[in-house]
Amino acid sequence: MDASELFSFIKDFGFPMVLSWFLLVRMENKLASLTEVIGELSCNIAALRGEAPKR
């Protein structure tokens, strides 16, 4: 594989790969916080029902 083919692959696939990585990293942080909030919500619902919270 020569340099022109390598640069062609980077040009064609580099940007989509970097963009996908960036979006996955951002989404991972948001999913982690969403998971935490859902856990807190289930504890609050259990407390309102008078049940012991499940962990």
N, C-alpha and C positions, 0 to 999 in steps of 0.2 A: 504494500500500500504506500503510495507516495504522498507527499505533503498536500498536493492539490485535492486528493480524495479525502484526506483527513479533514482539511478545512471545509470541504463540501459537507461531510457528515456533521461537523460542528455547526455549520450554518443551518443545515436542514433540521437537525435534531436537538441541537444545543439549547436554543431558546425554548422550545416546548418542554424540554426536560427541566430546565431551570425554573420556568414558570410553574410547572407541576409541583416541583419540590417546594417552592415558595408557598404555594397555596396549601399544600399538605401540612407544612409546618404551622402555618397560621390556623388552619382548621383543627389541628391536633390540640393547640392551646385552648381554642374555644370549646372543643368537645370535652376536654378535661374539666374546664370550669362548669360546663353544662351538667356533667356527671355529678359534680359536687353539689350543685344547686338542686338537682333532682333528689339526691340523697337527703338534703336538708328538708326539702318539701315533703318527702315521705315521712320523715320524723315528725314534722309539724302536723301532718294529717293524722298520724297515729296518736299524737298528743291530744289533738282535738277530739278524737274518738275515745280517748281514755285508755288506749292500748299501750303496751310497752313497745318502744321503738325497736325495730328489727335492724340489726347491723350486719 
